Structure formats: C-alpha cells, structure tokens
Amino acid sequence: MINRVVLVGRLTREPEMRYTQSGIAVTRFTLACDRPFSGQDGKREADFIDCVVWRKQAENVSKYLSKGSMAGVDGRLQISSYEGQDGQKRYRAEVVADSVRFLSSKGDGGRDNAPTPKDDEAPPARGGFDQDPFNGSGKIDLDDSDLPF
C-alpha cells in the first residue's frame, strides 16, 4: 500500500512546538496550498492542510520557519479520532512529515527571493555562465568534438 503526500505551500501561522512527556519535540503548522484552477468567481482558492513533524526536524521548523514562509513537505496522511468536550467523536486529518524543506528563510519575510550571501561568503556559483544559456537566438554552435560520445 502507498500513502505518500507531497506539498508545497506557505505557513498560515507561526509553527507551534511542544515536547512530549518523554522529551520528544513535536511541531504543528498549517500549509496553504494553492489549487491549480480558479473558482467560479475567477479567484484562486487554497487548501489549508495541517502538518505535524517530530524530533530534530520539529525543532528546526520551529526555529527557521514563520508565518508566510514557503515550505515543501514530504510525508504521509494520517487520520486520527478523539472525543470532543461535547462527547461527540471527531476526526482529524493531518500530514505527518518525514521531511520539511525550507523554500524561503525566516528573515526574508516569506518572499521567494534567493538568499543573499553574508559579507564573509562568496556569491552563489552560476555554473560558469554569465547569462541564461536558454535565453538566446535558439542556435547552438556545436561540432562533433563537443559531443561526449
């Protein structure tokens, strides 16, 4: 059986970290994931998906992500049930994250900008290209000696 969920979205609120009685960190957060289509009124809609992450990754999520941060989650869907204060049985669906990727940092306010290097760091490598190799005339100047086979 397969139970795999992959999400990319923005946190709707600050992550909430707690510790279990045995000292294991657990962090809960909600991701807003845009739907790939517009509703009848022409506006884009989003799904708000509850996520939970455990142990060291939970501490990192709490430390480095904040409301508005973009994150990628890889995990599994888990449905749990509990009895509410009114005695009614309630169900909760959440994604238990195996890994969380930080797609924007806490300091950039959730924007999609690439991180800027610190004063003592070299700028990010550009792979030897000074400009976009795919944004040109469409012609590539190659001869047989350039081919690896």
Buried (B, 14 or more C-beta within 10 A) or exposed (E): EEEEBEBEBBBBEEBEBEEEEEEEBBBBBBBBBEEEEEEEEEEEEEEEBEBBBBEEBBBBBBEBBBBBBBBBBBBEEEEEEEEEEEEEEEEEEBBBBBEBEBBBBBEBEBEEEEEEEEEEEEEEEEEEEEEEEEEEEEEEEEEEEEEEE
